[in-house]
Amino acid sequence: MSQPPDRLQSLLNPHITRLEEYTPIQPFEVLSRRLGLPASQIVKLDANENPYGPIPEVAEALAEYAHYHIYPDPQQEELREALGRFLQVPPAHILPGHGADELLDLLCRLFLGPGDGIVNCPPTFGMYRFDARLQGAAVVDVPRRPDHSVDVPGIQALLQEEDPERPRLKLLFLTSPNNPSGTWLPDADLRSLLALPVMVVLDEAYVEFAEHPSRAPWVLEHPNLVVLRTFSKAAGIAGLRLGYGIFPEWLLPHLWKFKQPYNVNVAATVAGLASLRHVEKIQAVVAKLKAERERLFQALQAIPHLRPVPSQANFILCRVEGRDAAALKQTLEQRGILVRYYRKPGLENCIRISVGRPEQTDRLLEALHALA
Ligand SMILES: *Cc1c(COP(=O)(O)O)cnc(C)c1O
């Protein structure tokens, strides 16, 4: 007789069994079928993807590459050199990953176990919580203020208090520009937080869209700072999965021991190298999206029930007033327009709209005016 599933389930790692279930997003093809609309007619403004996709040189490089049958370079020498030149940081500080998401997971696995904890500043990106919980670590929330700024004194008070009962707080996750608010963490705040006895992980997934420079070079002066970046948003290759981290020199040898040797595939590597050879073309796409963000922001401000938050990223968070945000999201969806809806603490009755092409903005605005 075969073994009963609950007996086998009891073999599972207990902190995994206790995890809350993960809700994956609906694949584009499934949505297109459900809405009865061809994919080309769907205005997808729900996942902060780059509507222009990669620059043409990426497709050319992928088509020309002749060595897909060979395993990738586990050290990613060529890509790290190119990233080093781009960032003005020595390659010895740089590690590419299968998306920035993989690097978040690696950091959590490197530092956390049961009895440990992270400091999280919600509302923010969900993966910090997810990856910490995967390690059986606790998540201590220091919520952002109503204007979405980080509560620096709250974090200082938490990390300076001596409490042998509570989990050992090892990692502080910060996001600038923050997702979903699009707000910037000022230099002075980051500097104060770096003085605390904790590893600071600064997620810069959207920094290319900001009016401020990246803090990647700060890693050279702060042994407790990691900066994560990605090709998913500005470079438009979210589907290929390529991110990178800038790490203090003492930390990287541990990650080398630890990561899967072939974590970054050759297609992502070829696409990343082609992108770095034509950075000015990506900057032109980013400039177009930033101009469109300003137009979208002005237009959203003119819609009576929306309160858009000024953004440094390629999306705009809106509080919906005097009507139900879930219903608004549904109605837009029936018209083939996808936006992200939230109902979490600090994000009550909110939607987040990614910046698209001008014609996508037009369709969104037309629908919002018709519903106003
Ligand atoms: C999209 C996003 C990422 C994920 O980047 P990948 O390189 O695609 O894994 C990381 N952090 C934030 C805040 C994001 O919004």
The ligand as a Gaussian input file, in Angstrom:
#p B3LYP/6-31G(d) Opt

LIG

0 1
 C       10.901000      44.283000     -10.035000
 C       11.610000      44.417000      -8.746000
 C       12.685000      43.598000      -8.434000
 C       12.976000      42.344000      -9.212000
 O       13.928000      42.472000     -10.122000
 P       14.312000      41.196000     -11.009000
 O       15.693000      41.551000     -11.440000
 O       13.331000      41.139000     -12.122000
 O       14.273000      39.982000     -10.150000
 C       13.400000      43.832000      -7.266000
 N       13.018000      44.817000      -6.435000
 C       11.969000      45.597000      -6.689000
 C       11.595000      46.680000      -5.730000
 C       11.211000      45.409000      -7.846000
 O       10.114000      46.137000      -8.046000

